[in-house]
Amino acid sequence: MGKKIALNVFYNLGLIVSIFGVVWGYNNTKYLAIALFVVTGAFFLYLKLQLVKEMRNTLKKK
């Protein structure tokens, strides 16, 4: 359970950094960086949703 909480924190930090990266890229007109941050943000969001789904299934079984 502790590992899953740590993973959730890591995914949240990844999403926050991605959002700040998109804002930074927009302010500095770095469109390649914006695309990179959008892709990494989507990846972290996907992983986070999978983790939430897994936790719900685990809690339902108990």
PQR file with spaces between the fields and no chain letter, atoms N, CA, C, O and H, PARSE charges and radii, in Angstrom:
ATOM       1  N    MET     1       0.817   -1.191    0.000 -0.4000 1.5000
ATOM       2  CA   MET     1       0.000    0.000    0.000 -0.0000 2.0000
ATOM       3  C    MET     1       0.867    1.263    0.000  0.5500 1.7000
ATOM       4  O    MET     1       0.527    2.257   -0.643 -0.5500 1.4000
ATOM       5  N    GLY     2       1.984    1.216    0.723 -0.4000 1.5000
ATOM       6  CA   GLY     2       2.870    2.376    0.777 -0.0000 2.0000
ATOM       7  C    GLY     2       3.493    2.691   -0.574  0.5500 1.7000
ATOM       8  O    GLY     2       3.698    3.854   -0.920 -0.5500 1.4000
ATOM       9  H    GLY     2       2.260    0.409    1.246  0.4000 1.0000
ATOM      10  N    LYS     3       3.794    1.634   -1.339 -0.4000 1.5000
ATOM      11  CA   LYS     3       4.371    1.850   -2.671 -0.0000 2.0000
ATOM      12  C    LYS     3       3.372    2.532   -3.591  0.5500 1.7000
ATOM      13  O    LYS     3       3.742    3.378   -4.406 -0.5500 1.4000
ATOM      14  H    LYS     3       3.627    0.689   -1.057  0.4000 1.0000
ATOM      15  N    LYS     4       2.106    2.163   -3.459 -0.4000 1.5000
ATOM      16  CA   LYS     4       1.080    2.757   -4.316 -0.0000 2.0000
ATOM      17  C    LYS     4       0.849    4.225   -3.966  0.5500 1.7000
ATOM      18  O    LYS     4       0.577    5.039   -4.848 -0.5500 1.4000
ATOM      19  H    LYS     4       1.804    1.476   -2.798  0.4000 1.0000
ATOM      20  N    ILE     5       0.956    4.558   -2.698 -0.4000 1.5000
ATOM      21  CA   ILE     5       0.832    5.960   -2.293 -0.0000 2.0000
ATOM      22  C    ILE     5       2.011    6.759   -2.844  0.5500 1.7000
ATOM      23  O    ILE     5       1.836    7.874   -3.335 -0.5500 1.4000
ATOM      24  H    ILE     5       1.177    3.896   -1.982  0.4000 1.0000
ATOM      25  N    ALA     6       3.208    6.186   -2.760 -0.4000 1.5000
ATOM      26  CA   ALA     6       4.390    6.859   -3.297 -0.0000 2.0000
ATOM      27  C    ALA     6       4.272    7.029   -4.810  0.5500 1.7000
ATOM      28  O    ALA     6       4.648    8.071   -5.347 -0.5500 1.4000
ATOM      29  H    ALA     6       3.350    5.280   -2.360  0.4000 1.0000
ATOM      30  N    LEU     7       3.752    6.014   -5.499 -0.4000 1.5000
ATOM      31  CA   LEU     7       3.547    6.128   -6.940 -0.0000 2.0000
ATOM      32  C    LEU     7       2.548    7.233   -7.257  0.5500 1.7000
ATOM      33  O    LEU     7       2.740    7.994   -8.205 -0.5500 1.4000
ATOM      34  H    LEU     7       3.447    5.167   -5.063  0.4000 1.0000
ATOM      35  N    ASN     8       1.490    7.320   -6.472 -0.4000 1.5000
ATOM      36  CA   ASN     8       0.487    8.352   -6.695 -0.0000 2.0000
ATOM      37  C    ASN     8       1.098    9.742   -6.529  0.5500 1.7000
ATOM      38  O    ASN     8       0.821   10.644   -7.320 -0.5500 1.4000
ATOM      39  H    ASN     8       1.334    6.701   -5.702  0.4000 1.0000
ATOM      40  N    VAL     9       1.917    9.909   -5.516 -0.4000 1.5000
ATOM      41  CA   VAL     9       2.597   11.198   -5.307 -0.0000 2.0000
ATOM      42  C    VAL     9       3.514   11.505   -6.483  0.5500 1.7000
ATOM      43  O    VAL     9       3.546   12.637   -6.965 -0.5500 1.4000
ATOM      44  H    VAL     9       2.143    9.177   -4.874  0.4000 1.0000
ATOM      45  N    PHE    10       4.256   10.511   -6.947 -0.4000 1.5000
ATOM      46  CA   PHE    10       5.150   10.703   -8.088 -0.0000 2.0000
ATOM      47  C    PHE    10       4.370   11.088   -9.343  0.5500 1.7000
ATOM      48  O    PHE    10       4.785   11.981  -10.082 -0.5500 1.4000
ATOM      49  H    PHE    10       4.230    9.591   -6.556  0.4000 1.0000
ATOM      50  N    TYR    11       3.246   10.421   -9.587 -0.4000 1.5000
ATOM      51  CA   TYR    11       2.429   10.751  -10.763 -0.0000 2.0000
ATOM      52  C    TYR    11       1.854   12.155  -10.655  0.5500 1.7000
ATOM      53  O    TYR    11       1.795   12.878  -11.649 -0.5500 1.4000
ATOM      54  H    TYR    11       2.909    9.696   -8.987  0.4000 1.0000
ATOM      55  N    ASN    12       1.430   12.548   -9.458 -0.4000 1.5000
ATOM      56  CA   ASN    12       0.926   13.909   -9.268 -0.0000 2.0000
ATOM      57  C    ASN    12       2.014   14.939   -9.540  0.5500 1.7000
ATOM      58  O    ASN    12       1.763   15.951  -10.195 -0.5500 1.4000
ATOM      59  H    ASN    12       1.478   11.961   -8.650  0.4000 1.0000
ATOM      60  N    LEU    13       3.218   14.687   -9.041 -0.4000 1.5000
ATOM      61  CA   LEU    13       4.326   15.613   -9.303 -0.0000 2.0000
ATOM      62  C    LEU    13       4.642   15.682  -10.793  0.5500 1.7000
ATOM      63  O    LEU    13       4.930   16.756  -11.320 -0.5500 1.4000
ATOM      64  H    LEU    13       3.422   13.865   -8.510  0.4000 1.0000
ATOM      65  N    GLY    14       4.589   14.542  -11.469 -0.4000 1.5000
ATOM      66  CA   GLY    14       4.815   14.527  -12.912 -0.0000 2.0000
ATOM      67  C    GLY    14       3.785   15.352  -13.654  0.5500 1.7000
ATOM      68  O    GLY    14       4.121   16.080  -14.588 -0.5500 1.4000
ATOM      69  H    GLY    14       4.355   13.669  -11.041  0.4000 1.0000
ATOM      70  N    LEU    15       2.529   15.242  -13.244 -0.4000 1.5000
ATOM      71  CA   LEU    15       1.474   16.046  -13.871 -0.0000 2.0000
ATOM      72  C    LEU    15       1.678   17.537  -13.617  0.5500 1.7000
ATOM      73  O    LEU    15       1.498   18.352  -14.521 -0.5500 1.4000
ATOM      74  H    LEU    15       2.255   14.651  -12.485  0.4000 1.0000
ATOM      75  N    ILE    16       2.048   17.891  -12.399 -0.4000 1.5000
ATOM      76  CA   ILE    16       2.260   19.306  -12.068 -0.0000 2.0000
ATOM      77  C    ILE    16       3.431   19.881  -12.860  0.5500 1.7000
ATOM      78  O    ILE    16       3.344   20.990  -13.386 -0.5500 1.4000
ATOM      79  H    ILE    16       2.194   17.228  -11.664  0.4000 1.0000
ATOM      80  N    VAL    17       4.520   19.132  -12.943 -0.4000 1.5000
ATOM      81  CA   VAL    17       5.679   19.593  -13.714 -0.0000 2.0000
ATOM      82  C    VAL    17       5.314   19.722  -15.186  0.5500 1.7000
ATOM      83  O    VAL    17       5.762   20.654  -15.853 -0.5500 1.4000
ATOM      84  H    VAL    17       4.592   18.231  -12.515  0.4000 1.0000
ATOM      85  N    SER    18       4.513   18.809  -15.696 -0.4000 1.5000
ATOM      86  CA   SER    18       4.088   18.885  -17.094 -0.0000 2.0000
ATOM      87  C    SER    18       3.243   20.128  -17.352  0.5500 1.7000
ATOM      88  O    SER    18       3.394   20.786  -18.381 -0.5500 1.4000
ATOM      89  H    SER    18       4.149   18.051  -15.154  0.4000 1.0000
ATOM      90  N    ILE    19       2.362   20.443  -16.421 -0.4000 1.5000
ATOM      91  CA   ILE    19       1.527   21.640  -16.587 -0.0000 2.0000
ATOM      92  C    ILE    19       2.392   22.893  -16.574  0.5500 1.7000
ATOM      93  O    ILE    19       2.219   23.781  -17.409 -0.5500 1.4000
ATOM      94  H    ILE    19       2.240   19.908  -15.584  0.4000 1.0000
ATOM      95  N    PHE    20       3.333   22.964  -15.616 -0.4000 1.5000
ATOM      96  CA   PHE    20       4.241   24.122  -15.592 -0.0000 2.0000
ATOM      97  C    PHE    20       5.100   24.178  -16.844  0.5500 1.7000
ATOM      98  O    PHE    20       5.399   25.263  -17.344 -0.5500 1.4000
ATOM      99  H    PHE    20       3.473   22.243  -14.938  0.4000 1.0000
ATOM     100  N    GLY    21       5.497   23.024  -17.354 -0.4000 1.5000
ATOM     101  CA   GLY    21       6.289   22.983  -18.570 -0.0000 2.0000
ATOM     102  C    GLY    21       5.519   23.484  -19.776  0.5500 1.7000
ATOM     103  O    GLY    21       6.080   24.168  -20.633 -0.5500 1.4000
ATOM     104  H    GLY    21       5.254   22.143  -16.948  0.4000 1.0000
ATOM     105  N    VAL    22       4.236   23.149  -19.852 -0.4000 1.5000
ATOM     106  CA   VAL    22       3.409   23.640  -20.958 -0.0000 2.0000
ATOM     107  C    VAL    22       3.270   25.158  -20.876  0.5500 1.7000
ATOM     108  O    VAL    22       3.361   25.849  -21.891 -0.5500 1.4000
ATOM     109  H    VAL    22       3.780   22.593  -19.156  0.4000 1.0000
ATOM     110  N    VAL    23       3.050   25.668  -19.684 -0.4000 1.5000
ATOM     111  CA   VAL    23       2.927   27.122  -19.513 -0.0000 2.0000
ATOM     112  C    VAL    23       4.244   27.805  -19.871  0.5500 1.7000
ATOM     113  O    VAL    23       4.244   28.836  -20.544 -0.5500 1.4000
ATOM     114  H    VAL    23       2.976   25.106  -18.859  0.4000 1.0000
ATOM     115  N    TRP    24       5.363   27.240  -19.426 -0.4000 1.5000
ATOM     116  CA   TRP    24       6.664   27.818  -19.752 -0.0000 2.0000
ATOM     117  C    TRP    24       6.900   27.796  -21.261  0.5500 1.7000
ATOM     118  O    TRP    24       7.364   28.782  -21.832 -0.5500 1.4000
ATOM     119  H    TRP    24       5.362   26.403  -18.878  0.4000 1.0000
ATOM     120  N    GLY    25       6.583   26.682  -21.899 -0.4000 1.5000
ATOM     121  CA   GLY    25       6.771   26.580  -23.342 -0.0000 2.0000
ATOM     122  C    GLY    25       5.897   27.554  -24.102  0.5500 1.7000
ATOM     123  O    GLY    25       6.322   28.117  -25.112 -0.5500 1.4000
ATOM     124  H    GLY    25       6.206   25.881  -21.435  0.4000 1.0000
ATOM     125  N    TYR    26       4.681   27.758  -23.627 -0.4000 1.5000
ATOM     126  CA   TYR    26       3.789   28.711  -24.285 -0.0000 2.0000
ATOM     127  C    TYR    26       4.314   30.133  -24.148  0.5500 1.7000
ATOM     128  O    TYR    26       4.276   30.908  -25.104 -0.5500 1.4000
ATOM     129  H    TYR    26       4.336   27.300  -22.807  0.4000 1.0000
ATOM     130  N    ASN    27       4.806   30.478  -22.958 -0.4000 1.5000
ATOM     131  CA   ASN    27       5.329   31.831  -22.741 -0.0000 2.0000
ATOM     132  C    ASN    27       6.597   32.092  -23.537  0.5500 1.7000
ATOM     133  O    ASN    27       6.872   33.237  -23.894 -0.5500 1.4000
ATOM     134  H    ASN    27       4.838   29.849  -22.182  0.4000 1.0000
ATOM     135  N    ASN    28       7.375   31.053  -23.821 -0.4000 1.5000
ATOM     136  CA   ASN    28       8.635   31.220  -24.542 -0.0000 2.0000
ATOM     137  C    ASN    28       8.561   30.726  -25.987  0.5500 1.7000
ATOM     138  O    ASN    28       9.589   30.607  -26.655 -0.5500 1.4000
ATOM     139  H    ASN    28       7.151   30.122  -23.531  0.4000 1.0000
ATOM     140  N    THR    29       7.375   30.444  -26.461 -0.4000 1.5000
ATOM     141  CA   THR    29       7.114   29.954  -27.819 -0.0000 2.0000
ATOM     142  C    THR    29       8.022   28.784  -28.194  0.5500 1.7000
ATOM     143  O    THR    29       8.607   28.772  -29.277 -0.5500 1.4000
ATOM     144  H    THR    29       6.540   30.540  -25.919  0.4000 1.0000
ATOM     145  N    LYS    30       8.137   27.818  -27.315 -0.4000 1.5000
ATOM     146  CA   LYS    30       8.901   26.582  -27.552 -0.0000 2.0000
ATOM     147  C    LYS    30       7.888   25.467  -27.816  0.5500 1.7000
ATOM     148  O    LYS    30       7.498   24.741  -26.903 -0.5500 1.4000
ATOM     149  H    LYS    30       7.662   27.828  -26.436  0.4000 1.0000
ATOM     150  N    TYR    31       7.469   25.343  -29.078 -0.4000 1.5000
ATOM     151  CA   TYR    31       6.375   24.435  -29.402 -0.0000 2.0000
ATOM     152  C    TYR    31       6.773   22.970  -29.309  0.5500 1.7000
ATOM     153  O    TYR    31       5.923   22.126  -29.022 -0.5500 1.4000
ATOM     154  H    TYR    31       7.786   25.933  -29.820  0.4000 1.0000
ATOM     155  N    LEU    32       8.011   22.649  -29.537 -0.4000 1.5000
ATOM     156  CA   LEU    32       8.456   21.266  -29.370 -0.0000 2.0000
ATOM     157  C    LEU    32       8.408   20.870  -27.896  0.5500 1.7000
ATOM     158  O    LEU    32       8.021   19.750  -27.562 -0.5500 1.4000
ATOM     159  H    LEU    32       8.701   23.334  -29.770  0.4000 1.0000
ATOM     160  N    ALA    33       8.798   21.780  -27.026 -0.4000 1.5000
ATOM     161  CA   ALA    33       8.737   21.517  -25.586 -0.0000 2.0000
ATOM     162  C    ALA    33       7.292   21.356  -25.127  0.5500 1.7000
ATOM     163  O    ALA    33       6.999   20.514  -24.278 -0.5500 1.4000
ATOM     164  H    ALA    33       9.113   22.689  -27.297  0.4000 1.0000
ATOM     165  N    ILE    34       6.389   22.161  -25.686 -0.4000 1.5000
ATOM     166  CA   ILE    34       4.974   22.032  -25.334 -0.0000 2.0000
ATOM     167  C    ILE    34       4.472   20.648  -25.707  0.5500 1.7000
ATOM     168  O    ILE    34       3.782   20.002  -24.919 -0.5500 1.4000
ATOM     169  H    ILE    34       6.627   22.844  -26.376  0.4000 1.0000
ATOM     170  N    ALA    35       4.811   20.195  -26.895 -0.4000 1.5000
ATOM     171  CA   ALA    35       4.378   18.863  -27.332 -0.0000 2.0000
ATOM     172  C    ALA    35       4.947   17.779  -26.419  0.5500 1.7000
ATOM     173  O    ALA    35       4.244   16.833  -26.065 -0.5500 1.4000
ATOM     174  H    ALA    35       5.371   20.720  -27.535  0.4000 1.0000
ATOM     175  N    LEU    36       6.198   17.913  -26.044 -0.4000 1.5000
ATOM     176  CA   LEU    36       6.823   16.938  -25.158 -0.0000 2.0000
ATOM     177  C    LEU    36       6.134   16.913  -23.798  0.5500 1.7000
ATOM     178  O    LEU    36       5.864   15.838  -23.263 -0.5500 1.4000
ATOM     179  H    LEU    36       6.770   18.681  -26.332  0.4000 1.0000
ATOM     180  N    PHE    37       5.852   18.067  -23.241 -0.4000 1.5000
ATOM     181  CA   PHE    37       5.198   18.125  -21.938 -0.0000 2.0000
ATOM     182  C    PHE    37       3.753   17.623  -22.000  0.5500 1.7000
ATOM     183  O    PHE    37       3.265   17.027  -21.040 -0.5500 1.4000
ATOM     184  H    PHE    37       6.071   18.940  -23.676  0.4000 1.0000
ATOM     185  N    VAL    38       3.075   17.858  -23.112 -0.4000 1.5000
ATOM     186  CA   VAL    38       1.709   17.343  -23.257 -0.0000 2.0000
ATOM     187  C    VAL    38       1.731   15.817  -23.307  0.5500 1.7000
ATOM     188  O    VAL    38       0.889   15.162  -22.693 -0.5500 1.4000
ATOM     189  H    VAL    38       3.472   18.343  -23.891  0.4000 1.0000
ATOM     190  N    VAL    39       2.692   15.252  -24.037 -0.4000 1.5000
ATOM     191  CA   VAL    39       2.791   13.791  -24.126 -0.0000 2.0000
ATOM     192  C    VAL    39       3.142   13.192  -22.770  0.5500 1.7000
ATOM     193  O    VAL    39       2.540   12.199  -22.363 -0.5500 1.4000
ATOM     194  H    VAL    39       3.376   15.784  -24.536  0.4000 1.0000
ATOM     195  N    THR    40       4.098   13.774  -22.072 -0.4000 1.5000
ATOM     196  CA   THR    40       4.461   13.234  -20.757 -0.0000 2.0000
ATOM     197  C    THR    40       3.323   13.413  -19.754  0.5500 1.7000
ATOM     198  O    THR    40       3.102   12.545  -18.909 -0.5500 1.4000
ATOM     199  H    THR    40       4.587   14.581  -22.403  0.4000 1.0000
ATOM     200  N    GLY    41       2.601   14.525  -19.839 -0.4000 1.5000
ATOM     201  CA   GLY    41       1.453   14.732  -18.966 -0.0000 2.0000
ATOM     202  C    GLY    41       0.359   13.702  -19.227  0.5500 1.7000
ATOM     203  O    GLY    41      -0.253   13.188  -18.291 -0.5500 1.4000
ATOM     204  H    GLY    41       2.780   15.230  -20.525  0.4000 1.0000
ATOM     205  N    ALA    42       0.115   13.403  -20.498 -0.4000 1.5000
ATOM     206  CA   ALA    42      -0.876   12.380  -20.840 -0.0000 2.0000
ATOM     207  C    ALA    42      -0.439   11.010  -20.335  0.5500 1.7000
ATOM     208  O    ALA    42      -1.262   10.220  -19.872 -0.5500 1.4000
ATOM     209  H    ALA    42       0.613   13.821  -21.259  0.4000 1.0000
ATOM     210  N    PHE    43       0.860   10.734  -20.425 -0.4000 1.5000
ATOM     211  CA   PHE    43       1.382    9.450  -19.940 -0.0000 2.0000
ATOM     212  C    PHE    43       1.200    9.325  -18.431  0.5500 1.7000
ATOM     213  O    PHE    43       0.756    8.284  -17.946 -0.5500 1.4000
ATOM     214  H    PHE    43       1.528   11.375  -20.800  0.4000 1.0000
ATOM     215  N    PHE    44       1.539   10.377  -17.683 -0.4000 1.5000
ATOM     216  CA   PHE    44       1.356   10.349  -16.235 -0.0000 2.0000
ATOM     217  C    PHE    44      -0.128   10.243  -15.865  0.5500 1.7000
ATOM     218  O    PHE    44      -0.477    9.552  -14.908 -0.5500 1.4000
ATOM     219  H    PHE    44       1.900   11.222  -18.077  0.4000 1.0000
ATOM     220  N    LEU    45      -0.985   10.912  -16.603 -0.4000 1.5000
ATOM     221  CA   LEU    45      -2.411   10.828  -16.343 -0.0000 2.0000
ATOM     222  C    LEU    45      -2.924    9.406  -16.591  0.5500 1.7000
ATOM     223  O    LEU    45      -3.726    8.888  -15.814 -0.5500 1.4000
ATOM     224  H    LEU    45      -0.700   11.473  -17.380  0.4000 1.0000
ATOM     225  N    TYR    46      -2.461    8.785  -17.665 -0.4000 1.5000
ATOM     226  CA   TYR    46      -2.842    7.404  -17.951 -0.0000 2.0000
ATOM     227  C    TYR    46      -2.403    6.469  -16.820  0.5500 1.7000
ATOM     228  O    TYR    46      -3.180    5.633  -16.359 -0.5500 1.4000
ATOM     229  H    TYR    46      -1.809    9.206  -18.296  0.4000 1.0000
ATOM     230  N    LEU    47      -1.154    6.619  -16.382 -0.4000 1.5000
ATOM     231  CA   LEU    47      -0.654    5.773  -15.300 -0.0000 2.0000
ATOM     232  C    LEU    47      -1.430    6.004  -14.011  0.5500 1.7000
ATOM     233  O    LEU    47      -1.720    5.057  -13.280 -0.5500 1.4000
ATOM     234  H    LEU    47      -0.522    7.298  -16.756  0.4000 1.0000
ATOM     235  N    LYS    48      -1.763    7.249  -13.732 -0.4000 1.5000
ATOM     236  CA   LYS    48      -2.511    7.569  -12.521 -0.0000 2.0000
ATOM     237  C    LYS    48      -3.906    6.960  -12.572  0.5500 1.7000
ATOM     238  O    LYS    48      -4.371    6.417  -11.570 -0.5500 1.4000
ATOM     239  H    LYS    48      -1.528    8.018  -14.325  0.4000 1.0000
ATOM     240  N    LEU    49      -4.574    7.035  -13.696 -0.4000 1.5000
ATOM     241  CA   LEU    49      -5.902    6.454  -13.827 -0.0000 2.0000
ATOM     242  C    LEU    49      -5.856    4.936  -13.682  0.5500 1.7000
ATOM     243  O    LEU    49      -6.756    4.343  -13.088 -0.5500 1.4000
ATOM     244  H    LEU    49      -4.197    7.477  -14.510  0.4000 1.0000
ATOM     245  N    GLN    50      -4.817    4.307  -14.218 -0.4000 1.5000
ATOM     246  CA   GLN    50      -4.668    2.864  -14.062 -0.0000 2.0000
ATOM     247  C    GLN    50      -4.445    2.502  -12.594  0.5500 1.7000
ATOM     248  O    GLN    50      -4.974    1.498  -12.117 -0.5500 1.4000
ATOM     249  H    GLN    50      -4.086    4.789  -14.700  0.4000 1.0000
ATOM     250  N    LEU    51      -3.680    3.300  -11.888 -0.4000 1.5000
ATOM     251  CA   LEU    51      -3.433    3.058  -10.473 -0.0000 2.0000
ATOM     252  C    LEU    51      -4.727    3.208   -9.665  0.5500 1.7000
ATOM     253  O    LEU    51      -4.996    2.405   -8.772 -0.5500 1.4000
ATOM     254  H    LEU    51      -3.251    4.116  -12.275  0.4000 1.0000
ATOM     255  N    VAL    52      -5.521    4.224   -9.975 -0.4000 1.5000
ATOM     256  CA   VAL    52      -6.780    4.436   -9.270 -0.0000 2.0000
ATOM     257  C    VAL    52      -7.725    3.266   -9.536  0.5500 1.7000
ATOM     258  O    VAL    52      -8.387    2.778   -8.620 -0.5500 1.4000
ATOM     259  H    VAL    52      -5.303    4.876  -10.701  0.4000 1.0000
ATOM     260  N    LYS    53      -7.787    2.819  -10.786 -0.4000 1.5000
ATOM     261  CA   LYS    53      -8.638    1.679  -11.122 -0.0000 2.0000
ATOM     262  C    LYS    53      -8.197    0.429  -10.366  0.5500 1.7000
ATOM     263  O    LYS    53      -9.030   -0.317   -9.850 -0.5500 1.4000
ATOM     264  H    LYS    53      -7.249    3.215  -11.530  0.4000 1.0000
ATOM     265  N    GLU    54      -6.896    0.206  -10.304 -0.4000 1.5000
ATOM     266  CA   GLU    54      -6.363   -0.953   -9.586 -0.0000 2.0000
ATOM     267  C    GLU    54      -6.681   -0.872   -8.094  0.5500 1.7000
ATOM     268  O    GLU    54      -7.035   -1.878   -7.479 -0.5500 1.4000
ATOM     269  H    GLU    54      -6.220    0.812  -10.724  0.4000 1.0000
ATOM     270  N    MET    55      -6.558    0.312   -7.516 -0.4000 1.5000
ATOM     271  CA   MET    55      -6.855    0.478   -6.087 -0.0000 2.0000
ATOM     272  C    MET    55      -8.335    0.250   -5.804  0.5500 1.7000
ATOM     273  O    MET    55      -8.679   -0.356   -4.789 -0.5500 1.4000
ATOM     274  H    MET    55      -6.271    1.129   -8.015  0.4000 1.0000
ATOM     275  N    ARG    56      -9.210    0.723   -6.679 -0.4000 1.5000
ATOM     276  CA   ARG    56     -10.647    0.500   -6.486 -0.0000 2.0000
ATOM     277  C    ARG    56     -10.969   -0.986   -6.503  0.5500 1.7000
ATOM     278  O    ARG    56     -11.740   -1.471   -5.675 -0.5500 1.4000
ATOM     279  H    ARG    56      -8.930    1.215   -7.503  0.4000 1.0000
ATOM     280  N    ASN    57     -10.379   -1.704   -7.446 -0.4000 1.5000
ATOM     281  CA   ASN    57     -10.624   -3.156   -7.516 -0.0000 2.0000
ATOM     282  C    ASN    57     -10.083   -3.858   -6.283  0.5500 1.7000
ATOM     283  O    ASN    57     -10.707   -4.790   -5.775 -0.5500 1.4000
ATOM     284  H    ASN    57      -9.753   -1.310   -8.119  0.4000 1.0000
ATOM     285  N    THR    58      -8.941   -3.427   -5.801 -0.4000 1.5000
ATOM     286  CA   THR    58      -8.351   -4.034   -4.606 -0.0000 2.0000
ATOM     287  C    THR    58      -9.223   -3.780   -3.381  0.5500 1.7000
ATOM     288  O    THR    58      -9.424   -4.677   -2.563 -0.5500 1.4000
ATOM     289  H    THR    58      -8.433   -2.670   -6.213  0.4000 1.0000
ATOM     290  N    LEU    59      -9.734   -2.571   -3.256 -0.4000 1.5000
ATOM     291  CA   LEU    59     -10.574   -2.233   -2.100 -0.0000 2.0000
ATOM     292  C    LEU    59     -11.934   -2.922   -2.163  0.5500 1.7000
ATOM     293  O    LEU    59     -12.506   -3.241   -1.121 -0.5500 1.4000
ATOM     294  H    LEU    59      -9.570   -1.843   -3.921  0.4000 1.0000
ATOM     295  N    LYS    60     -12.459   -3.156   -3.362 -0.4000 1.5000
ATOM     296  CA   LYS    60     -13.740   -3.841   -3.497 -0.0000 2.0000
ATOM     297  C    LYS    60     -13.619   -5.310   -3.080  0.5500 1.7000
ATOM     298  O    LYS    60     -14.561   -5.876   -2.525 -0.5500 1.4000
ATOM     299  H    LYS    60     -11.994   -2.897   -4.208  0.4000 1.0000
ATOM     300  N    LYS    61     -12.467   -5.928   -3.346 -0.4000 1.5000
ATOM     301  CA   LYS    61     -12.285   -7.327   -3.018 -0.0000 2.0000
ATOM     302  C    LYS    61     -12.198   -7.550   -1.515  0.5500 1.7000
ATOM     303  O    LYS    61     -12.531   -8.631   -1.030 -0.5500 1.4000
ATOM     304  H    LYS    61     -11.702   -5.469   -3.797  0.4000 1.0000
ATOM     305  N    LYS    62     -11.755   -6.540   -0.773 -0.4000 1.5000
ATOM     306  CA   LYS    62     -11.606   -6.682    0.682 -0.0000 2.0000
ATOM     307  C    LYS    62     -12.869   -6.485    1.374  0.5500 1.7000
ATOM     308  O    LYS    62     -12.920   -6.569    2.601 -0.5500 1.4000
ATOM     309  H    LYS    62     -11.484   -5.661   -1.167  0.4000 1.0000
